[in-house]
């Protein structure tokens, strides 16, 4: 049966099918750290018609398909399935249209996020989604996972930047709804089915993105606060005083700040004294003079009233990059920490520090040498935790750590995934964030759109068990 399927697949897409050792290693694993898997075949179509032909054949032969973008996901969502097909959209790249009047961009799904950002800037516009993996991740993957990033506090998740989509269903049906209008209430908003579905309901092939006015000025400040209560006061005042110009509010607990600046001597350590919390603020606006003045006034008020202990304003773009390098040093984890267990969770902002304290205490009770680093986009309720147990070397207690952290997050009324999706790694804990009724409805939608369960089989939820 496999050979019959492979023959049909190769005949239908003669220049797009790769088998055995011809499948490059980069298509066998994503950034989740899970072990690589050799798929039955790799398919790299060049257009939507090719995606349609591939899915039609896979559905006919009941062969599982794993859609792949830039492979930067951290939850195992793009990791191949043994005996299944890896369907990469890496050849489907390019900006098809930029409409400066409607402020939209029509783009193919395999286009890297950085290419989208540059194209928008060259057109005098701005794309609001930004991630550390911008050079590698694809816009289709960003949409499929409803990616977040550094600017959610102002521009929202990826969902808010998508006006229209083209997607291919499991049976090969192409659903093209490349809407460019902000107001369109004609029936169900079908694109929302695919945004954040992690490739379990359809394969996104093209998108219409909503662009923004390009800011005339972007200003940053690195702040130190005495404690988390002061950080919350700073956030409250930043929202009030900066208004819509508040673009980012990134918080680093001392655990993260001290560890990373200590391990990476090239990082700039802006303050001589230790503090209870560190915050990177970014403000962007149409008036360069007013933008900088508002940020300076915020910091002056904070220092006077005590919720800012110290602050640094960069004097140049290079200074700003140096300050942001502290926050973006997360890319060096593998080098300075070794094996780790990473978390992307959402929590009610006011309770975040309490959860961090609980996690730190419980981890060190169980594993006395545990390293727990905390940081996140606290302005939009997103907390990142990174945990390493040095005594365990390569045999990290991932499952025990995950059960501990997700249990505490669930008790606090949070979500097990804020911006990286569920994939396979968070699948056992989804019930902590979704009710039985919600899970059952998700399964019914899956059954309706993918009755043979070929799309990203086994990812996100146990759909077959929830809706036999």
Secondary structure by P-SEA (a helix, b strand, c coil): caaaaaaaaaaaccccccccccccccccccccccccccccbbbbbccaaaaaaaaaaaaaabbbbbbbcccccccccccccccbbbbbcccccccccccccccbbbbcccccaaaaaaaaaaacbbbcccccccccccaaaaaaacccccccccccccccccccbbbbcccbbbbbcccccccccccccccccccccccccccccbbbbbbcccccbbbbbbbbbccaaaaaaaaaaaaaaccccccbbbbbcaaaaaaaaaacccccccccccccbbbbbbbbcccaaaaaaaaaaaaaaaaaaccccbbbbbccaaaaaaaaccccccccccccccccccccccccccaaaaaaaaaaaaaaaacccbbbbbccccccbbbbbbbbbcccccccaaaaaaaaaaaaaaaacccccccccccccccccccccccaaaaaaaaaaaaaaccccccccccccccccccc
